Amino acid sequence: MEQAYYKSDVGNLCVVTENHEVTRIFFVDEIQENSATPSPLMQKVIQQINEFFQVKLREFSFPIRLKGTDFQVKIWKLLSRIPYGTSLAYVKVAQAYGDAKMVRAVAAAIAKNPILIAVPCHRVIGSDGSLVGYSGGIDVKRQLLELEGFPKQFTVL
């Protein structure tokens, strides 16, 4: 297992890789120093995250491994199909899964997304266009969407 940190305008990220795959990207309060030289994979991941925040990269190409229940993994894979610069309502994700009545279960799975930014749960919004639910906070969600070119007029619930 290897971990590295990235300081962005929206917060500090920790990246974890295992067996040549990214398994987690999450927000942390503090960046820890690492004296080890990053692996080529970690260098690639950090470079792509940097390019994303510089608005030079729209799609990540590093290998990921989603760890969760079968249901969660299916939902996270659906999130991965939401194109850069677009959004999708929670109910639409549930419909894409095959059952619009499962919107709460879908929202719970989205909330447990282990690979933030690369698995773009920040692109999922309320049916009325409101910003709801994001582990990094609503303000961070807004900033990520604005980075991708969304207008600045969101309703926050």
Solvent accessible surface area in square Angstrom, and as a share of the most:
residue,aa,sasa,rsa
1,M,172,0.77
2,E,41,0.19
3,Q,59,0.26
4,A,16,0.12
5,Y,36,0.14
6,Y,29,0.11
7,K,153,0.65
8,S,16,0.10
9,D,144,0.75
10,V,21,0.12
11,G,25,0.24
12,N,29,0.15
13,L,0,0.00
14,C,2,0.01
15,V,0,0.00
16,V,10,0.05
17,T,6,0.04
18,E,42,0.19
19,N,122,0.63
20,H,153,0.68
21,E,49,0.22
22,V,0,0.00
23,T,2,0.01
24,R,108,0.40
25,I,1,0.00
26,F,50,0.21
27,F,46,0.19
28,V,37,0.21
29,D,138,0.71
30,E,134,0.60
31,I,64,0.32
32,Q,114,0.51
33,E,168,0.75
34,N,81,0.42
35,S,123,0.79
36,A,66,0.51
37,T,115,0.67
38,P,58,0.36
39,S,39,0.25
40,P,114,0.72
41,L,27,0.13
42,M,0,0.00
43,Q,93,0.41
44,K,81,0.34
45,V,0,0.00
46,I,43,0.22
47,Q,105,0.47
48,Q,16,0.07
49,I,0,0.00
50,N,51,0.26
51,E,45,0.20
52,F,1,0.00
53,F,32,0.13
54,Q,89,0.40
55,V,86,0.49
56,K,146,0.62
57,L,33,0.17
58,R,162,0.59
59,E,142,0.63
60,F,35,0.15
61,S,76,0.49
62,F,12,0.05
63,P,60,0.38
64,I,60,0.30
65,R,76,0.28
66,L,28,0.14
67,K,95,0.40
68,G,44,0.43
69,T,82,0.48
70,D,115,0.60
71,F,48,0.20
72,Q,30,0.13
73,V,29,0.17
74,K,110,0.47
75,I,0,0.00
76,W,4,0.02
77,K,112,0.47
78,L,22,0.11
79,L,0,0.00
80,S,58,0.37
81,R,175,0.64
82,I,8,0.04
83,P,83,0.52
84,Y,25,0.09
85,G,32,0.31
86,T,58,0.34
87,S,38,0.24
88,L,61,0.30
89,A,16,0.13
90,Y,26,0.10
91,V,44,0.25
92,K,100,0.42
93,V,1,0.01
94,A,0,0.00
95,Q,87,0.39
96,A,63,0.49
97,Y,73,0.28
98,G,65,0.63
99,D,52,0.27
100,A,40,0.31
101,K,187,0.79
102,M,62,0.28
103,V,48,0.28
104,R,211,0.77
105,A,41,0.31
106,V,0,0.00
107,A,35,0.27
108,A,54,0.42
109,A,3,0.02
110,I,9,0.05
111,A,74,0.57
112,K,133,0.56
113,N,12,0.06
114,P,20,0.13
115,I,0,0.00
116,L,8,0.04
117,I,1,0.01
118,A,19,0.15
119,V,0,0.00
120,P,4,0.02
121,C,8,0.05
122,H,0,0.00
123,R,14,0.05
124,V,0,0.00
125,I,19,0.10
126,G,10,0.10
127,S,88,0.57
128,D,104,0.54
129,G,27,0.26
130,S,1,0.01
131,L,0,0.00
132,V,39,0.22
133,G,51,0.49
134,Y,26,0.10
135,S,87,0.56
136,G,22,0.22
137,G,32,0.31
138,I,41,0.21
139,D,90,0.46
140,V,18,0.11
141,K,0,0.00
142,R,57,0.21
143,Q,59,0.26
144,L,0,0.00
145,L,0,0.00
146,E,45,0.20
147,L,45,0.22
148,E,11,0.05
149,G,63,0.61
150,F,29,0.12
151,P,75,0.47
152,K,154,0.65
153,Q,145,0.64
154,F,33,0.14
155,T,76,0.44
156,V,66,0.38
157,L,142,0.70
